[in-house]
Amino acid sequence: MCTSTSSDIKDLLLSHFNISHLVADLLSLRGIHSPYTAYTFLNPDLSLCYSPFLMNQMDEAVGIIKHTITANKKIGIFADSDLDGLTSLTLLTHLLDRLNVQYYYRYPVNDELYGLTVPIIEEFKSNNIDCIITLDCGTRDINEIAYARNLGIDVIVCDHHEPSENLPDAVIINPKLMTSQYPFKDLAGVGVTFKFCMAILLSYTKYHDAHIVVIALSGNAIQYNIIHRGRAIVNGSVNNIEGIKNLLKQYRNAILFNYDVPDAGLLKHRLYYEIRDFVDELSPMKEIVKGDIKDLFPTTVDYATMLIFKIQFQQSKKISQFVQDMLPLVALGTIADMMPITDENRILVSNGISYFDKTNHCGLKVIREYVAKTINTDTIGWDISPLLNTPGRFGKTKLAADFLLEKKTSKVKEILQEIVELNKERKNIIQSLVAKFSNDSSIESKLHVVYSDEIPDGLTGIIANRLADQLSQPVLVISDKSETEIIKGSGRARNNFDFFSSVSRYEHLFEKLGGHNHAFGFSIKKENIPVLLNELHNTLSCAITETNVKSYDYELPIDYVNFALLDELRLFEPYGVGHRPFVFMSRNCTVSQYFIINGKHCKLIINGSIKLEAMAWNAALKYNDILKKNIPIDIMYTIKANEYNGLISPLLIIENIAPSQDLK
């Protein structure tokens, strides 16, 4: 069997797209080895999203909601208190408002434990709730959901956290279930909620239960796809129009869409449409694609099917308006929860960012004005999400929830100002605590543990996050409360180490445990902490946790770094977890000036085709001796667009510096 070389792949991409050799190389580095995968990567269109009905039990969940609505019953919503959970809550309440549905919502407040609890279920019962929907939680709340079911309450779990071996007695929408056939496992909680909302909206469209037959001419054959609820359930080809006629006898009430099959109109099918009458096939990528876009797809009927999904978005004003208003919240929750920006998340985040300037959501419009710069994953990850997560970290979740749910601009601005002041306090506390608890790390230990009464419950996650970044070790941060028997904590790890799996084998020691491979939260009895730490130290001593070897993706002459390169790299946005900015290497660079900022950061002016600014964060001492020698250097760096006074220029973020030829 012949295996394509990187040179073959590069030539293939260059033959189909108007891109530079550098872009072709970088696409190949990201595992993009065909014209179709390049097209879907460079054009993350919503029509390429997976059908929500591919989720386990989505049909049952939608059925319960529609029955509840028809019976004029009240829905209870329980959301997690972080930004992923609160954006999920915002999406669902926004939809229920549009459907004129009564609901009562709840999230953990003050010192309440993580996840659904019996007192909260009893609160729902006292408010005459017939159906509870959990958002960004619930998969591990087995006993609590059993209690709700015994009270006669239906439960829908809408979650993305890792399941245990046993599952609750509920209708569960979670792509991480072992039995799940959903193609993408790494949706955020708000991503799963978005799919749930889309399924509800789609269920009200005119032809929701109809089969769609898509036919397309390919050479001498007629290809077909049979689609039901966004899922291609049958596909194949026939030799002539009679074959399609026989096919339609099995799907008499189907909608027939034709892409360039001659004489298809002669079938006189009751519901018949020409695809070209609906969709302008010139996509936003027309300038970058050489030839016909349909030639990039595996088959012509696959291209025609994609156009059908575009029609679906365009034809429903309710769906398109919901997407425009709510998708920025999906981007916000996905980035805040540090989910991989790959596959479907890339589509949702990319489009969510593009809708930030179009959304009618009051809170987003206010914070867009407050941030006052280009919205991208950096803006959301470094400015917006830490700000909106701050209230929850101080036990003031209601402040963040009110910001997202309030519809009066004047009130939202007041709330934002209160959050801004709280955020200043958070930054000071975090800076002090991280500095204190990073100094007692042991190189020999595979686990860094902070167990202190100085740390507020809500700050364990962010402190663990910062320490994991600094120490390159798995980190546990536990908030010790002298007056309580059950206390809370968080775990974080880097370098793709599956910390959660190591911890979850001791699930019996926890009161609550939930999270992802590298980030999780828990509550635990104090008496179980010594046992847990002993077991974890033994487990991690045998695990490979350190893989933080600095390397680069691509060697690039420094003269190539200019304004045009920024435009090329923009094709690869949005960046994030699982799709980090490329690390470049440039050799024999000369530095015309350098400055030490605040005694710890280093700013360089590097000579190239243009004068280039570079920043080495927290590395003044590390690089000062090299830079003082005024010798040629080799540098590893990422490139970001630096926006200042309305002007955008390349900014190099230094990863490593060495005398020329020392870096390998």
Sequence and secondary structure as in RCSB ss.txt:
>XXXX:A:sequence
MCTSTSSDIKDLLLSHFNISHLVADLLSLRGIHSPYTAYTFLNPDLSLCYSPFLMNQMDEAVGIIKHTITANKKI
GIFADSDLDGLTSLTLLTHLLDRLNVQYYYRYPVNDELYGLTVPIIEEFKSNNIDCIITLDCGTRDINEIAYARN
LGIDVIVCDHHEPSENLPDAVIINPKLMTSQYPFKDLAGVGVTFKFCMAILLSYTKYHDAHIVVIALSGNAIQYN
IIHRGRAIVNGSVNNIEGIKNLLKQYRNAILFNYDVPDAGLLKHRLYYEIRDFVDELSPMKEIVKGDIKDLFPTT
VDYATMLIFKIQFQQSKKISQFVQDMLPLVALGTIADMMPITDENRILVSNGISYFDKTNHCGLKVIREYVAKTI
NTDTIGWDISPLLNTPGRFGKTKLAADFLLEKKTSKVKEILQEIVELNKERKNIIQSLVAKFSNDSSIESKLHVV
YSDEIPDGLTGIIANRLADQLSQPVLVISDKSETEIIKGSGRARNNFDFFSSVSRYEHLFEKLGGHNHAFGFSIK
KENIPVLLNELHNTLSCAITETNVKSYDYELPIDYVNFALLDELRLFEPYGVGHRPFVFMSRNCTVSQYFIINGK
HCKLIINGSIKLEAMAWNAALKYNDILKKNIPIDIMYTIKANEYNGLISPLLIIENIAPSQDLK
>XXXX:A:secstr
     HHHHHHHHHHHB   HHHHHHHHHTT  SHHHHHHHH   GGGS  GGGSTTHHHHHHHHHHHHHTT EE
EEEE SSHHHHHHHHHHHHHHHHTT  EEEE   TT  SS  HHHHHHHHHTTEEEEEEES  TT HHHHHHHHH
TT EEEEE  S   SS  SSEEE TTSTT   S     HHHHHHHHHHHHHHHTSTTTTSEEEEEEEETTEEEEE
EEETTEEEEEEEESSHHHHHHHHHH TT EEEEES TTGGGG  SSEEEGGGT     TTTTTB S GGGGSSSH
HHHHHHHHHHHHHHH HHHHHHHHHHHHHHHHHHHHTT   SHHHHHHHHHHHHTTTT   HHHHHHHHHH S  
SHHIIIIIIHHHHHHHHHTT HHHHHHHHH   HHHHHHHHHHHHHHHHHHHHHHHHHHHHHTTT  SS S EEE
EETTS GGGHHHHHHHHHHHH S EEEEE  TT SEEEEEEE  TT  HHHHHHTTGGGEEEEEE SSEEEEEEE
GGGHHHHHHHHHHHHHTS         SEE  GGG SHHHHHHHHTT   BTTB    EEEEEE EEEEEEETTT
EEEEEE SSS EEEEETT HHHHHHHHHTT  EEEEEEEEEEEETTEEEEEEEEEEEEETT   
